[in-house]
Amino acid sequence: MKPYLLQNEELNELSAKIRGWGIMANHIEREFNFTNFIEAFSFMTKIALICEKHNHHPNWGNVYSKVIIKLSTHDLGGITNLDQKIAAEINDIFEK
């Protein structure tokens, strides 16, 4: 998939397509909360495999049971279709 920057209309529709994600100026972000560290780390491991598959890696952090993920396509300077795709895949894993 060749990434391209999302245009204003696509950005306006984005929150409906990727529930729970905040749309910022140059990235999208979401906080995920779990019961404990093991659940949070397990989730991060699954996400790492998705990101590696797409060769597109998030800015993220973990403190105990909380994981914060920020997605942006730095070389294009903003939010792309690839960020949207990965966010949707992350949501699918979280909802399982």
Buried (B, 14 or more C-beta within 10 A) or exposed (E): EEBEBBEEEBBEEBEEEBEBBEBEEEBBBBEBEBEEEEBBBEBBEBBEEBBEEBEBEBEBEBEEBEBBBBBBBEEBEBBBBBBBBBBEBBBEEBEE
